[in-house]
Amino acid sequence: MRTPEAFNQFGATHLPGYLGIVILQSDPAELHAQLAVRPELMAPNGFLHAGSIVTLADTTAGYGCFQNLPAGASGFTTVELKSNHLGTVREGIVHCVARPVHLGRTTQVWDASVTAGAGGKLLALFRCTQMLLYPK
């Protein structure tokens, strides 16, 4: 099982690190991550870009999948990601919590919610399906 620090180092030189995604908790049953809102992550209309939110959710669910790979699996790839965007922000910290719905031998399904602010304003809901990969 990887620690939050190990996941943060793992993604440091890839998209999660570039965007500033930070893993806070990495238990097999629940992962927590956050992303600080900054100008580079905004859409031209001045609000947090939906792609920033999608990447946060996909990363959080993906690291959860990684924590739960069955014996013999070498990795995974996201095959479907559904998102419902319910709100947005212009500043602050955005949080994501991902939980497994299905942990199978060939697929995993994860739900993730993205919130912001002290009141936990709901920004988006996600369902991510990952296909598990095995060496040939």
C-alpha positions in Angstrom: 0.0 0.0 0.0 1.4 3.4 -1.0 1.4 6.3 1.4 0.1 9.8 0.4 3.8 10.9 0.3 4.7 8.1 -2.1 1.7 8.9 -4.4 2.7 12.6 -4.4 6.3 11.7 -5.3 5.0 9.2 -8.0 3.0 11.9 -9.7 5.4 14.8 -9.1 6.8 14.9 -12.7 3.5 14.0 -14.4 0.1 15.7 -14.8 -0.9 15.4 -11.1 2.2 17.1 -10.0 2.1 19.7 -12.7 -1.5 20.7 -11.7 -0.6 20.6 -8.0 -2.8 17.7 -6.9 -1.8 16.6 -3.4 -2.9 13.2 -2.0 -3.9 13.6 1.7 -5.1 10.1 2.6 -4.6 6.8 0.7 -6.5 4.0 2.3 -7.7 1.2 0.1 -11.4 2.1 0.9 -11.0 5.9 0.5 -8.6 8.4 -1.0 -8.6 12.1 -0.3 -6.9 14.7 -2.5 -6.8 18.5 -2.9 -6.0 21.1 -5.5 -5.3 24.7 -4.9 -7.1 27.0 -7.4 -4.7 29.2 -9.3 -4.9 31.2 -12.5 -3.3 28.5 -14.7 -6.2 26.1 -13.8 -9.0 28.6 -14.8 -11.1 28.7 -17.9 -11.0 31.9 -19.9 -14.3 32.9 -18.2 -12.5 33.2 -14.8 -13.9 30.0 -13.2 -12.0 26.8 -12.4 -11.8 24.8 -15.6 -13.9 21.6 -15.7 -10.8 19.8 -17.0 -9.0 20.6 -13.7 -11.8 19.1 -11.7 -12.0 16.0 -14.0 -8.2 15.5 -13.6 -8.4 15.8 -9.8 -11.2 13.2 -9.7 -9.6 10.8 -12.2 -6.3 11.0 -10.4 -7.9 10.3 -7.0 -9.9 7.4 -8.3 -6.9 6.1 -10.3 -4.7 6.1 -7.2 -7.4 4.3 -5.4 -7.5 1.7 -8.1 -3.7 1.3 -7.8 -4.1 0.7 -4.1 -6.5 -2.1 -4.9 -4.9 -4.0 -7.8 -5.4 -7.7 -7.4 -2.5 -10.1 -7.4 -0.9 -10.4 -10.8 -2.3 -7.1 -12.2 0.4 -4.8 -13.6 -1.7 -1.6 -13.9 -4.9 -0.1 -15.1 -6.4 2.4 -17.5 -9.5 4.5 -17.2 -12.0 3.3 -19.7 -15.0 5.6 -18.7 -15.3 8.7 -16.7 -18.7 10.3 -16.2 -18.9 13.7 -14.6 -21.8 15.9 -13.4 -20.6 19.4 -12.7 -22.9 21.2 -10.2 -20.9 24.3 -9.3 -17.6 26.0 -9.7 -15.2 28.3 -7.8 -12.8 31.2 -8.5 -10.4 30.7 -5.6 -9.5 28.5 -2.6 -8.9 24.8 -2.2 -10.8 22.0 -4.0 -11.1 18.6 -2.3 -11.9 15.2 -3.7 -12.9 12.0 -2.0 -12.9 8.7 -4.0 -14.5 5.4 -2.8 -14.7 2.0 -4.5 -18.0 0.8 -5.7 -16.7 -2.4 -7.4 -13.3 -4.1 -7.0 -13.3 -6.9 -9.6 -10.6 -8.9 -11.2 -10.9 -7.2 -14.6 -12.5 -3.9 -13.7 -12.9 -1.5 -10.9 -15.6 1.2 -10.5 -15.0 4.3 -8.3 -17.2 7.2 -7.2 -15.6 10.5 -6.4 -17.1 13.8 -5.2 -15.4 17.2 -5.5 -16.1 19.9 -3.0 -14.8 23.4 -2.1 -14.8 25.7 0.9 -15.4 25.2 4.6 -19.1 24.3 4.0 -18.2 21.6 1.5 -19.9 23.2 -1.5 -20.5 20.3 -4.0 -18.8 21.0 -7.3 -19.0 17.7 -9.1 -19.8 14.0 -8.9 -17.9 11.3 -10.8 -18.0 7.7 -11.7 -14.8 6.2 -13.0 -14.4 2.7 -14.5 -10.9 1.3 -14.8 -9.9 -1.7 -16.8 -7.2 -3.8 -15.0 -4.1 -4.7 -17.0 -2.2 -8.0 -16.8 1.2 -8.9 -18.3 1.0 -11.1 -21.4 
